[in-house]
Amino acid sequence: MYTVYIIECADKSLYTGITTDLSRRFAQHQAGKGGHYTRAHKPVRIVYSEAHTNRSQASVREAAIKKLSREQKHTLIASARV
């Protein structure tokens, strides 16, 4: 099982990634051992996640989310909170 996730950083920027263990990966980001981006932009909280059955599907979805505008990402995040 793979998870596509969006993290909100301290500067309000959004980071999107994929993992097999969301809590472990978030801890890595917070420790400065995650992606290059989150080393420079302190991760604050996970604001969105969705499960996928395989890495291929998760990678395709991650790429699609990364192409969204900031406004579209916030709409996606808000729709998941309903």
N, C-alpha and C positions, 0 to 999 in steps of 0.2 A: 504494500500500500504506500502510495506517495501522496504528499500534501503540498499543494501550492499555497503560499502564504504571502501576506503583505504586512510589513512592519512599519510602524510610524516611528520616526526618529525625533530626537530632541528639537531639531530645527524645523519640525513639521513636514519634512520630506518623507517620501514613501519608498520602501525597498521591497522588491518582489523576488521570491526565490522558491526552490523546491527542496524537499527533504523526506526522509523516511521516518524521522523522529522530531516532531516540531519542538518539544520542550528542550531536547538536547541541542538542537540547532539554534534556538533562541538564546540559550545559555552561552553557546559559542560566540554568537554575535555580541552579546553583552560583555564577554570577556576579551573582545578584540581579536578573536580567532575565527571569525566568520568571514564574510566577503570583504573585499577591499573597501567597498563603499561604507559599510557599517563600522569600519575602523575609524573613519573620518567623521561619520555622522552617528552619534550615540543612539543606539536603538532603545526605545522606551517601552513599546508594547506591541503585541500582535493585534492587528485590527481586522484581519480577514484570513480565512483559510478554507480550503475545499479539498476533498479527498479524490484521488484517482487510483485506478487499479494497477497502472503500470507507469514506468518512467517516461515512455514515449508520449502518452496522453498528458502527463503532467508537464512535460517540456513544451508541448504545443500550447497548452493553456497558459503557462508562464510567459511564453513569447507574446501571446495575444494580450495578456494583461499589461505587459510592459509597453505595448504599442498604444494603450489607452491614454487619453489626456488625463491630467490631474483631476479635473472635474468628473470625468467618467469613472475614474478609480474611486472617488469619494461616493459616487452614486452606487457603485458595486458594493462598497463597504456598508453603506446605509441600508441597502436592500437585504443584506445578510443579517442585520440586527432586528429585522421585523419578526 
